Amino acid sequence: MSSFNFGKELSKGQKFNFGKSDDLNKIRVDLTWEGDADLDVCAFLVGDDGILTNKEDFVFYNSDMRWRPVSEDNVTEGKIELFDIATHRTKKAWKSMTVPVSADTSVIGSPDVAGDDDGGKNCETMHVVLDRVDVKIRAIIFGAAIYTGSGDENVTFGSVKNPAILVTNEETGESLCHFNIKDNFADETALEAGRILLNDEGEWEFEPMGTGYTGGMPTLADIYA
């Protein structure tokens, strides 16, 4: 895992205005943590009412809206790839060849990453292309949930060490801001880490959240359904 230059540190209540960075269009959002917990990162694109405008705007590892990047180093360029039995044979193979994407192709996920068995640093990533965001979208919320499909039903965020969300200008590599999630979680299995939202001046900004929930990924989905 490569090291990160974290940029400006934010606290709850603070915001980072992307208008301060000239020509910013492509943003990388990394959620990092330490330990062997397996986290699944997700995104919700919501309208004025705080609700998903359609089901494809819930972007997570098992999304049925899929994207084929041109390369691992250029994830934001590519095309939507629908399941085709002649090409992919199985849906499992199709999803292993592609990554999740929002309906407007503005938010693109990365391959799922399991926790490090040696307790090292882990990272899952979402990519955002601001000029592709549908005009109906007012906020993009980034969350994470404990994956419990491998017999880890008792794992919670209480065992996740040093979770943080980092925001980078993907085109220049400039680190813009980060938020260290310092809350003392115990039973929580889902987390709202931060969000990108459109302010009253029509500019995008990042706001840290750090709110935990029980119930895993279904709880997050219910909030924005």
C-alpha positions in Angstrom: 0.0 0.0 0.0 1.4 3.3 -1.1 1.7 6.2 1.5 -0.7 9.1 1.4 -0.2 12.9 1.7 -3.4 13.7 3.5 -3.8 17.4 2.7 -5.9 19.7 5.0 -7.3 17.9 8.1 -11.0 18.5 8.7 -13.1 18.2 11.8 -16.9 17.6 12.0 -18.6 20.9 11.1 -15.9 22.0 8.7 -16.2 21.9 4.9 -13.7 22.0 2.1 -14.8 24.0 -1.0 -13.6 22.5 -4.2 -14.0 25.9 -5.9 -10.7 26.8 -4.3 -8.9 24.3 -6.5 -8.8 25.6 -10.1 -10.1 23.3 -12.9 -11.0 20.5 -10.4 -13.1 17.9 -12.1 -11.9 14.4 -11.2 -11.8 13.5 -7.5 -10.5 10.4 -5.8 -12.1 9.4 -2.5 -10.2 6.9 -0.4 -11.5 5.2 2.7 -8.6 3.8 4.6 -8.4 1.7 7.8 -6.1 -0.7 9.6 -6.8 -4.3 10.7 -8.2 -7.4 9.3 -11.9 -6.3 9.1 -13.3 -6.5 5.6 -15.1 -3.2 4.7 -17.3 -2.6 1.7 -17.3 1.1 0.6 -20.4 2.5 -1.1 -21.9 5.8 -2.4 -25.4 7.2 -2.6 -26.3 9.9 -5.1 -29.3 11.8 -3.8 -31.5 14.7 -4.8 -33.0 17.6 -3.0 -35.1 15.3 -0.8 -32.0 13.3 0.3 -33.3 10.2 -1.4 -31.9 8.2 -4.3 -33.3 9.4 -7.7 -33.1 5.8 -8.9 -31.8 2.5 -7.6 -28.7 2.6 -9.9 -27.4 5.5 -7.8 -26.6 3.2 -5.0 -23.0 2.3 -6.0 -21.5 -0.7 -4.2 -19.5 -3.8 -4.9 -22.5 -5.9 -6.0 -24.2 -3.2 -8.1 -25.8 -4.3 -11.4 -24.7 -1.1 -13.1 -21.2 -1.9 -14.2 -18.2 -0.1 -15.8 -15.3 -1.4 -17.8 -12.4 1.0 -17.3 -9.9 1.5 -20.2 -7.1 0.5 -17.7 -6.4 0.2 -14.0 -4.6 3.5 -14.2 -7.4 5.3 -15.9 -10.6 4.2 -14.1 -12.7 7.2 -14.9 -12.6 6.6 -18.7 -14.3 3.5 -20.1 -17.9 2.4 -20.8 -20.9 0.8 -19.2 -20.8 -3.0 -19.8 -24.1 -4.9 -19.5 -24.1 -8.6 -18.7 -24.0 -10.8 -21.8 -24.1 -14.6 -21.2 -22.1 -15.3 -24.4 -19.3 -12.9 -23.4 -19.2 -13.4 -19.6 -20.8 -16.8 -19.1 -21.8 -16.0 -15.5 -22.7 -12.9 -13.5 -19.9 -13.6 -11.1 -17.4 -13.5 -13.9 -19.0 -10.3 -15.3 -18.7 -8.5 -11.9 -15.1 -9.6 -11.5 -14.2 -8.0 -14.9 -16.0 -4.7 -14.1 -16.5 -2.2 -11.4 -19.7 -0.5 -10.0 -20.9 2.8 -11.5 -23.7 5.3 -11.0 -26.4 5.8 -13.6 -24.9 9.0 -14.9 -21.3 7.4 -14.8 -20.1 10.2 -12.5 -19.2 7.9 -9.6 -17.1 4.8 -10.3 -16.1 2.2 -7.7 -13.0 0.0 -7.5 -12.6 -3.8 -7.1 -13.5 -5.1 -3.7 -10.5 -5.2 -1.2 -10.5 -7.7 1.7 -9.0 -6.7 5.0 -5.2 -7.2 5.6 -4.7 -10.4 7.6 -1.5 -8.9 9.1 -3.3 -5.8 10.4 -1.8 -3.4 7.8 -3.4 -0.4 6.1 -6.3 -1.1 3.7 -7.9 1.2 1.2 -11.1 1.2 -1.0 -11.7 3.9 -3.5 -14.5 5.8 -5.3 -13.8 8.1 -8.2 -16.0 11.1 -9.0 -16.2 13.1 -12.3 -18.0 16.3 -11.4 -19.0 17.4 -14.9 -20.9 14.1 -15.3 -23.0 14.5 -12.2 -26.7 14.6 -13.2 -28.4 18.0 -12.6 -30.9 16.3 -10.2 -28.1 15.2 -7.8 -27.4 17.5 -4.8 -25.1 15.2 -2.7 -23.0 12.1 -2.9 -22.6 10.3 0.4 -19.7 7.9 0.9 -20.2 5.1 3.4 -18.8 1.7 4.5 -20.1 -1.4 6.0 -18.6 -4.5 7.6 -18.7 -7.5 5.3 -20.0 -10.5 7.2 -20.1 -13.1 4.4 -17.1 -15.0 5.7 -18.3 -15.9 9.2 -17.4 -12.5 10.7 -20.9 -11.7 12.0 -19.4 -10.4 15.3 -17.0 -7.9 13.8 -18.0 -4.2 14.3 -16.3 -0.9 13.7 -15.0 -1.2 17.3 -12.3 -3.4 15.8 -11.5 -1.1 12.9 -8.4 1.0 13.6 -7.7 4.5 12.4 -10.5 4.8 9.8 -10.1 7.9 7.6 -11.6 9.4 4.4 -9.2 11.2 2.0 -10.0 13.4 -1.0 -7.5 13.9 -3.8 -7.5 15.7 -7.1 -7.2 12.7 -9.3 -5.8 14.5 -12.3 -2.9 16.3 -10.5 -2.4 14.0 -7.5 -2.8 16.9 -5.1 -4.2 15.9 -1.7 -7.1 18.2 -0.9 -8.4 17.2 2.5 -8.9 14.3 4.9 -11.0 13.4 7.9 -9.8 11.1 10.7 -12.9 9.3 12.0 -12.1 9.3 15.7 -15.5 8.3 17.2 -15.4 5.4 19.6 -17.6 2.9 17.8 -18.7 -0.3 19.6 -21.7 -2.2 18.1 -21.8 -0.2 14.8 -21.4 -2.2 11.6 -22.1 0.7 9.1 -20.7 4.2 8.7 -21.4 7.4 6.9 -17.9 8.7 6.3 -18.4 11.9 4.4 -20.2 13.6 1.5 -19.7 15.8 -1.5 -22.6 18.3 -1.7 -23.6 21.2 -3.9 -23.8 24.5 -1.8 -26.1 27.5 -2.3 -23.5 29.1 -4.6 -23.6 26.1 -6.9 -20.1 24.9 -5.9 -19.2 21.4 -4.8 -17.7 20.9 -1.3 -16.7 18.0 0.9 -18.2 17.6 4.4 -17.0 15.0 6.9 -19.7 12.9 8.7 -18.5 10.0 10.8 -21.9 8.7 11.8 -22.2 5.0 12.8 -25.1 2.6 12.6 -26.0 -1.0 13.4 -27.5 -3.2 10.7 -24.7 -3.1 8.1 -25.1 -2.2 4.5 -29.0 -2.7 4.5 -29.3 0.1 7.1 -27.4 2.6 4.9 -29.5 1.6 1.9 -32.7 2.1 3.9 -31.7 5.7 4.9 -31.5 6.8 1.2 -34.1 4.5 -0.4 
